[in-house]
Amino acid sequence: MLKLLREAVSASIITGSVWLIPMVFLSSAYGANVPAGTGGIMTPAPDGEEAVRREYEGVVREGTDEAYRLFIRRHPDHPLADEARARLAR
């Protein structure tokens, strides 16, 4: 690994690509300690479906017509919007 690092540094001095080398080593050095599929740099994006379900649970807890209307405006095509419409119709 040290030999590879020396060769990479030598090549970067010749080609002028000094900034590229640290990224290569950082991503491979830390990639084993991060969630799979993140490339060692970012955590995975949250599950959008789960976020909508949690939002709807909050709407149900609040229980106001305005909360249901807001949910429907924000997610008009989501299946939970149909449930919100049904609750408003009651």
N, C-alpha and C positions, 0 to 999 in steps of 0.2 A: 504494500500500500504506500509506503514511504517513497519507494522508487517511482511509483505512478504519480505521486504528488510532485516530486521533483521534476519529472518529465513534463507534467502539465504546466508547472510554473515556468519552466524554460520555454515551452511552446507559447505560453501567453505573452512572455516578454518579446518574443520574435514577432508574433502576429498581432499583438496589441489587444488581445481579448482577456485582459486581467479580470474583468467583472464577471465573466461567464463561469470561470473556474470555481469560485466559492459557492455558487448556487448548486453546481453539480455535486460537490462534496457535502454540502448541507443537506440536500434532499436525500442523499443515500445514507448519510450518517444518522439522521433523525427519523428516517422513514419507518423504521421498525417500531418506533414508540408512538405512533399516531394511528388513528383509525384507517382501515383499509380503503383504498380508492381516493385518498386525499393527496397523494403525491408528497407527503411529508410536510406540507405547508399549511393547509387549511383543514378545519374540521368539516364534516359533511353538512350540507344544508339540512335544515329541519324538514320534517315530513309535512308538506302542505295540507294534506288531508287531515292529519292529526291536529294541525293548527285550527282548521275550520271546525272540527268536532269540538275542540276545547272552547272555541268562541261560542258555539251554539250552546254548550253546557252552561256557559256564563249567562247567555240570554235566557235560558230556562230558569236559572236561579233568580235572575232579576225579575222575570215574569211580567214585564210591562209590554203593552202594545207597541210602544215606541222602540223598544229593544228588538222585538220581532221584525218590525218594519225596517229598521236599520240593517239587520242581518239579511233580510231579503234583498235590499238594495245593494249590499256588498257582494252577495253570492246568489244572484237571481237564478242561475242554472243548476245550482247544487241540489242534490236530492233533499238535503235538510231544509232548503228553502221551501219545498213543498210541505214539509212538516210544520214549518213556521206559519205558512199560509193557512193550514188546517187549524192550527191553534188560534190564529186570529179570527177565523170564521166561527169559532165556538161562542 
